[in-house]
Amino acid sequence: MSIAETTGTEAEPMGIREYLLGHLRTYGLLFALIAIMVFFQITTSGTLLRPVNITNLLLQNSYIIIMALGMLIVIVSGNIDLSVGSVMGFIGALAAVMIVQMDVPYLLAIVICLVAGGLIGAAQGYWVAYWKIPSFIVTLAGMLVFRGLSLLLLEGQSVGPFPREFQALANGFVSDIFPAGIGQTLAAIFGARQVNVLALGVGIIAAFAIVYSGLRARARNRAYGVVDEPRAFFVARNVIVVGAIVFIMYKLSTFRGLPNVLITMGVLTLIYAFLTERTVLGRRVYALGGNQKAAKLSGIKTERLTFLAFVNMGVLAAAAGLVFAARLNTATPKAGFALELDVIAAVFIGGASMSGGVGTIVGAVVGAFLMGVLNNGMSIMGIGIDYQQMIKGLVLLAAVIFDVYNKSKQG
Amino acid sequence: MSALLEMRSITKTFPGVKALDEVNLTVREGEIHALVGENGAGKSTLMKVLSGVYPAGSYDGEIHYAGGLAEFRDIADSEKRGIIIIHQELALVPLLSIAENLFLGNEQASRGVIDWRGTFRRTEDLLRKVGLREAPTTLVDKLGVGKQQLVEIAKALSKEVRLLILDEPTAALSESDSQALLDLLLELKAQGVTSIIISHKLNEVRRVADTVTVIRDGSTVSTMDARTQEITEDAIVRDMVGRDMAHRYPARDRRAGDVLFAVKDWNVWHPEHADRQVIKSANFEVRAGEVVGIAGLMGSGRTELAMSIFGRSYGQNISGRVSIKGQEVDVSRVDRAIDAGLAYVTEDRKSLGLILEEPINRNVSLAHLQGVSKNGILNDNLETEVAERYRKAMNIRTPSVFQKVMNLSGGNQQKVVLSKWLFAEPEVLILDEPTRGIDVGAKFEIYGIINELSAMGKGVLMISSEMPELLGMCDRIYVMNEGALVGELTAEEASQERIMSLIVTE
């Protein structure tokens, strides 16, 4: 039925140069993280990657990463949530009041806090989704309201300490399930003081899983003739990622093992990466952010989806609030102050677009780690908070400029 | 008559592509010169070279303008010499008034303080010239596209225009607005303004143009002079596509089955002004395998009718019944309308039909994600397969289905929208201006697709402002005016005159 001949051709295998140019953002972020780590490893004379510091790094950034997962979805849907820092602080305060002052069992308190977070998200999402009030305004209001509520709840005081079990949420470690003998043998071999076999094992299994799923996806794409990453890149990327995971897990295993928080973070990241990339629900969020009107006319319930994005954000902010309170072992009225900015920055550094429809979970997590390493490295170096703020600001700006430049070049 | 503009052997290359190859264009003083060609033929690039968007030095060849060699550095430079281009996408600020828009960047001011009285007086003069009866303080937002177009022209006139370039000025206009605009062009010509008009509407080209230049694949194919020869649409089309096109509308077996889609007593009120009835008890039906047209002027309520049926996407207080295959169906939400077997291909594909930032495969699956997923989990490979299938069936010209939709031409974008809705497996497709802004070749392909749908027994309801298209494609045509269906014509009865007379007599 065509009148003009087809000028389209089958996809040709791409050269390494073209591939790299097309995926500059993904690789750029990974290289930037590695470069920054190498830089600080040198300037802190090896302190950055000491087992205790790696553990600290994970604990310090856990709540940011947990919130970045929700923020990524909110931003991809074309909105923003400025209230997460306050909500996080408020939930911490709520937990403290319930557990410390009212003797509510901590498990029940955790459930109540998560539900409260969801309700807060629903209260804000309702106005954004069904009344079309700009999310910037609604959550700016939320930010003030929940900051005030935390103050009210805590009567301006710090409340703590929490029972041990609750603290374990953030500061606990998974105990080694393997016989102590194996750990001692390994420790002798590696010349370390101790080795947590579980941590090392989880690291190795995770590494294998990543390589295996990568190979499988590659084989499947090949079978469908989908444009694929050049082999050299695939190998290099996997070597770097596997090396990094095994290295970090080994370091952790010579300290206190697997932090509970790392498990929480890892599982949540996996769940949300799957949700955004592989499910109908996730796809619809991208469509909503990409073109709300077109999404609506394609039968997508855009209002409900926006609402759910905020409910989800609320629950994750609550989870982060619990971890934060458990880590500090006290709830303070200042908890979570200005933290929303770190979370939002992490998401944008991770490649999300301000106008919605673009961004990945993995990008947001790497973005959060990048900010975390910057914070941590500069603190160890003894750089003042003044310079730290400036450098972080410039890094955010540079990342977004890079995005825009990259996009304009692709035309 | 002397030449106002002579572009000699213009060659412009982009990395990897030769967009223009030795193009010659001569425009005489005081004429209307039509520039025609398929999308991507190089018309816009040529105009960008002329207006200085691509500055002198970035192309090969010479531009002679008003008796001298012209080397424009940028748009401001060419505007100073009286070359003004009005783009397809209008460049007006919606929330500013007509007067503010007219003098934007050229404010009537002394020492930075705007002289409002002078501004309004000059605005009134200019509006009179273009025949637009609106107050200078009216916000552009409140004007229809046709009137906005006139504001653009008034803006050009305010800048002492010598050569006016219009890029598809009537693409978004109704028949009567188009006529008014073309009349205005003829009037400006009488006042000595030379213009270049880029258009896909060949009947309009024939009506106003003194000279027609056809560009194909970046080269000048032919120049026809209306004063020395008869210019026929067939001749233009032949030069545009490079071969004879015997039939502008592909033939189809016309065989209507049972009533597939029926709408009864459909009433809709305006979404903001609850007292304004937009659709007045509309009744119509579409049979299986039938292509039914809705003709009418811009603003007659055709799009509003379609959108209000499709999941109440327009209006309030909607009443009436919709049935498919004799069964009354619930179309109160878009997802329900889709489930009931309806599809609506929007008039504005960029802002309502596609997610431009996303690739073809993700756009194709969007309205029917359950077709590429199981238990809510997507099957990427199936999605790719589906997109590939439609790429082949629809002849979507792209290197791969992972190409972002924004990189496709208008015709190919429209094919992606159609693919999206075909994948949702509807019984009835409502096509709103399915060939707007796409070139002759792609139009022909879209007509072919419509015919295939009808052969499959689907019902097609086609809304179009191009009457020849409705006459060429439809088995039956409803005529709409001011929110009511005022007449129904069979293919044999229908003609442009009869449609117009139904609209006018009502």
Interface residues (C-beta under 8 A of the other chain):
Chain A: M1 S2 I3 A4 T6 T7 G8 T9 A11 E12 R220 Y224 V226 V227 R278 T279 V280 L281 R283 R284 Y286 A287 G290 N291 K293 A294 A295 K296 L297 S298 G299 I300 K301 G357 V358
Chain B: V241 M245 P250 F310 G311 S313 R333 V334 D335 A337 I338 Y344 T346 S351 L352 G353 L354 I355 L356 E357 E358 R362 L366 A367 L369 Q370 S373 G376 I377 L378 D380 N381 T384 E385 R391 N395 I396 R397 T398 P399 S400 F402 K420 G441 F444 E445 G448 I449 E452
